Amino acid sequence: MDYSILDKLGLEFMPVGVKFSMVKPAHLPRLNKKLAICEMLRETQLHGGFYAAHDDHACGVGPHILGQSEEDPGMVGGMIGPKISVYSDARANRNVYLDMKTLAKGTGPYTWFDTLEHSTFDPDLMILLTRPEQAEIVLRAHGYRTGKGWTARGTSVAGCACLYTRPFLTGELNLMVTGLHHGMKARGTFPAGLLILSIPYQVIPEVMHNLVEMEWDLPQYHWGKEVHMQKMREIGQQIAKELQT
């Protein structure tokens, strides 16, 4: 697929493709350090593509959401959250894991990462880091022909599940905000206030097609309030006439 239309967005951080695989990639090296899965996105942008296996993860949540590990009772039981003052007690933290989307055990031993500019694989996820005005264009492209809405799902901890496995398994574009999720914030992975768009393979072709076809810079965003209200009244009158014919 041609991703060059994304260049027009002027993104500060390179778009990244992610694939959950049963096999190792032929043309990507293995990650040469231990990182949390939330950090792997930034590692790709800084140093290029790689694949990661179980032993490359520095945080237990990554292998958990990828179906690579046995359940850790302390983590899944919610015992970590109260100790880091994110949740009041274990039962609150436990609920994060009850609602979590994870790959079936043994079905995601390898995770491939590469920038879309250099990627040689068909991604399961296309992840964009955007400012609001850039995100508006992509989100509008997502529903341009279908009217389909997006989700904005997140949790204070284990946000990687909403970044990676939830959109992949549900087929729904998910929007997150940097600075709201404990692991990425504590690690200083990205500046706060960026919008992360995690776009699953089910809708990538639709988004890319509509980015080519639709108008990006809508004139009503430049009219000002009074002109906009007048234009909307005129449109309402036009529709009323159409309904009378």
C-alpha positions as CSV (number, residue, x, y, z in Angstrom):
1,M,0.0,0.0,0.0
2,D,1.1,3.5,-0.8
3,Y,1.3,5.5,2.5
4,S,2.9,8.6,0.9
5,I,-0.3,10.7,1.4
6,L,0.5,10.7,5.1
7,D,3.5,12.9,4.3
8,K,1.0,15.7,3.6
9,L,0.0,15.7,7.3
10,G,3.4,16.9,8.3
11,L,3.7,14.6,11.3
12,E,6.4,15.3,13.8
13,F,6.8,11.6,14.6
14,M,7.0,9.0,11.9
15,P,4.0,6.7,11.3
16,V,4.7,3.1,12.5
17,G,3.3,-0.2,11.3
18,V,2.9,-3.1,13.8
19,K,2.3,-6.8,13.1
20,F,1.5,-9.6,15.6
21,S,2.9,-12.8,14.1
22,M,3.5,-16.5,14.7
23,V,6.8,-16.3,12.9
24,K,9.9,-14.2,12.8
25,P,10.2,-11.7,10.0
26,A,12.7,-12.4,7.3
27,H,14.1,-8.8,7.0
28,L,13.9,-7.3,10.4
29,P,16.5,-7.7,13.2
30,R,15.6,-8.7,16.7
31,L,15.4,-5.9,19.3
32,N,18.8,-5.6,21.0
33,K,17.6,-4.3,24.4
34,K,14.7,-4.8,26.8
35,L,11.9,-2.3,26.5
36,A,8.3,-1.9,27.6
37,I,6.0,-2.5,24.6
38,C,4.8,1.2,24.9
39,E,8.4,2.2,24.4
40,M,8.8,0.1,21.3
41,L,6.8,2.5,19.2
42,R,9.3,5.3,20.0
43,E,12.3,3.0,19.5
44,T,11.1,2.3,16.0
45,Q,10.9,6.0,15.1
46,L,14.3,6.6,16.5
47,H,16.3,3.6,15.3
48,G,14.3,1.8,12.7
49,G,12.4,-1.5,12.5
50,F,12.8,-4.7,14.5
51,Y,10.9,-7.6,16.0
52,A,10.4,-8.4,19.7
53,A,9.9,-11.7,21.5
54,H,9.0,-12.5,25.1
55,D,12.4,-12.0,26.5
56,D,12.7,-8.5,25.0
57,H,10.0,-7.0,27.2
58,A,10.9,-4.9,30.2
59,C,7.3,-4.8,31.5
60,G,5.0,-7.8,32.3
61,V,2.0,-6.2,30.7
62,G,3.4,-6.6,27.1
63,P,3.7,-10.4,27.2
64,H,0.4,-10.6,29.0
65,I,-1.6,-8.8,26.2
66,L,0.3,-10.7,23.5
67,G,-0.5,-14.1,25.0
68,Q,3.1,-14.8,25.7
69,S,3.1,-15.5,29.4
70,E,1.2,-17.2,32.2
71,E,-1.0,-14.9,34.3
72,D,0.9,-13.1,37.0
73,P,-1.5,-13.2,40.0
74,G,0.0,-10.1,41.6
75,M,-0.4,-8.0,38.4
76,V,-3.8,-9.4,37.2
77,G,-5.0,-9.4,40.8
78,G,-4.5,-5.7,41.0
79,M,-1.8,-5.6,43.6
80,I,0.5,-3.2,41.8
81,G,-1.9,-0.2,41.3
82,P,-2.4,0.7,45.0
83,K,1.4,0.5,45.6
84,I,2.0,3.2,43.0
85,S,-1.0,5.3,44.0
86,V,-2.8,4.9,40.7
87,Y,-5.7,2.9,42.2
88,S,-7.3,3.0,45.7
89,D,-7.2,-0.8,46.1
90,A,-6.5,-4.1,44.3
91,R,-10.1,-4.6,43.3
92,A,-10.1,-1.3,41.3
93,N,-6.9,-2.3,39.6
94,R,-8.2,-5.8,39.0
95,N,-11.0,-4.4,36.8
96,V,-8.5,-3.2,34.3
97,Y,-7.6,-6.8,33.5
98,L,-11.1,-8.1,33.5
99,D,-12.0,-5.9,30.6
100,M,-8.7,-6.2,28.7
101,K,-8.4,-7.5,25.1
102,T,-5.6,-9.9,24.8
103,L,-4.3,-12.3,22.2
104,A,-5.0,-16.0,22.8
105,K,-2.2,-17.7,24.5
106,G,0.6,-18.7,22.1
107,T,-0.8,-16.8,19.1
108,G,1.5,-13.7,19.3
109,P,5.1,-14.8,20.0
110,Y,6.6,-12.1,17.8
111,T,5.7,-8.4,17.3
112,W,7.1,-6.6,14.3
113,F,7.7,-2.9,14.2
114,D,8.8,-0.6,11.4
115,T,8.2,2.9,10.1
116,L,5.6,2.9,7.3
117,E,8.2,4.6,5.1
118,H,10.4,1.5,5.2
119,S,8.0,-1.3,6.1
120,T,8.0,-4.4,3.9
121,F,5.0,-6.0,5.7
122,D,1.3,-5.5,5.7
123,P,0.6,-4.0,9.1
124,D,-2.0,-5.1,11.6
125,L,-1.9,-1.6,13.0
126,M,-1.0,1.8,11.7
127,I,-0.1,4.1,14.6
128,L,0.0,7.9,14.1
129,L,1.1,10.5,16.7
130,T,-0.7,13.7,15.8
131,R,-1.7,17.2,16.9
132,P,-5.4,17.8,17.0
133,E,-5.6,19.5,13.6
134,Q,-3.9,16.5,12.0
135,A,-6.0,14.0,13.9
136,E,-9.2,15.8,12.7
137,I,-8.3,15.0,9.1
138,V,-7.5,11.4,9.8
139,L,-10.6,10.8,11.9
140,R,-12.8,12.5,9.3
141,A,-11.3,10.2,6.7
142,H,-12.1,7.2,8.9
143,G,-15.8,7.9,8.6
144,Y,-16.0,9.8,5.4
145,R,-17.9,7.2,3.4
146,T,-19.4,5.2,6.3
147,G,-20.2,7.6,9.1
148,K,-18.5,5.2,11.4
149,G,-17.3,6.7,14.7
150,W,-14.0,6.1,16.5
151,T,-13.4,5.0,20.1
152,A,-11.3,6.8,22.7
153,R,-10.6,4.0,25.1
154,G,-7.9,4.0,27.8
155,T,-7.0,3.0,31.3
156,S,-4.5,4.7,33.7
157,V,-2.3,1.6,33.7
158,A,-1.7,-1.0,31.0
159,G,-2.7,1.5,28.3
160,C,-0.7,-0.6,25.9
161,A,-3.7,-2.9,25.6
162,C,-5.8,0.0,24.2
163,L,-2.9,1.0,22.0
164,Y,-2.2,-2.4,20.5
165,T,-4.5,-5.4,21.1
166,R,-7.9,-3.7,21.6
167,P,-8.0,-2.0,18.2
168,F,-6.5,-5.1,16.5
169,L,-9.1,-7.4,18.0
170,T,-12.1,-5.1,17.7
171,G,-11.4,-3.5,14.3
172,E,-12.1,-0.1,15.8
173,L,-9.8,2.9,15.5
174,N,-8.8,4.0,19.0
175,L,-7.7,7.5,20.1
176,M,-5.4,8.0,23.1
177,V,-3.7,11.0,24.5
178,T,-0.1,11.1,25.5
179,G,0.5,12.0,29.2
180,L,-2.6,10.1,30.4
181,H,-1.1,6.6,30.7
182,H,1.1,5.7,33.6
183,G,3.9,3.6,31.8
184,M,4.5,6.0,28.9
185,K,4.3,9.0,31.2
186,A,6.7,7.6,33.8
187,R,9.2,6.6,31.0
188,G,8.9,9.9,29.3
189,T,8.2,8.2,26.0
190,F,6.4,11.1,24.3
191,P,5.6,14.7,25.1
192,A,2.2,15.1,26.7
193,G,-0.9,16.3,24.7
194,L,-0.4,14.4,21.4
195,L,-3.2,12.3,20.0
196,I,-2.3,8.7,19.3
197,L,-4.4,7.1,16.5
198,S,-4.2,3.3,16.5
199,I,-5.7,2.3,13.2
200,P,-6.4,-1.5,12.7
201,Y,-6.0,-3.3,9.4
202,Q,-9.7,-3.6,9.0
203,V,-10.0,0.1,8.3
204,I,-6.6,1.1,7.0
205,P,-7.6,0.8,3.3
206,E,-10.7,3.0,4.0
207,V,-8.7,5.7,5.8
208,M,-6.0,5.8,3.1
209,H,-8.5,5.9,0.2
210,N,-10.5,8.7,1.8
211,L,-7.4,10.7,2.6
212,V,-6.8,10.8,-1.2
213,E,-10.4,11.5,-2.1
214,M,-11.7,14.0,0.4
215,E,-11.1,17.7,1.0
216,W,-8.6,18.3,3.8
217,D,-8.8,22.0,4.6
218,L,-12.5,22.8,5.0
219,P,-13.4,26.4,4.3
220,Q,-15.8,26.6,7.3
221,Y,-12.8,26.3,9.6
222,H,-11.6,29.7,8.4
223,W,-14.9,31.7,8.1
224,G,-15.3,32.7,11.7
225,K,-18.4,32.1,13.8
226,E,-20.8,34.6,12.3
227,V,-20.1,33.6,8.7
228,H,-20.4,30.0,9.6
229,M,-23.8,30.5,11.3
230,Q,-25.0,32.4,8.2
231,K,-23.8,29.6,5.9
232,M,-25.5,27.0,8.0
233,R,-28.8,28.9,7.8
234,E,-28.4,29.1,4.1
235,I,-27.8,25.4,3.9
236,G,-30.9,24.8,6.0
237,Q,-33.0,26.9,3.7
238,Q,-31.6,25.0,0.7
239,I,-32.5,21.6,2.2
240,A,-36.0,22.8,3.0
241,K,-36.5,23.8,-0.6
242,E,-35.2,20.4,-1.8
243,L,-37.7,18.6,0.5
244,Q,-40.6,20.6,-1.0
245,T,-39.9,19.5,-4.6
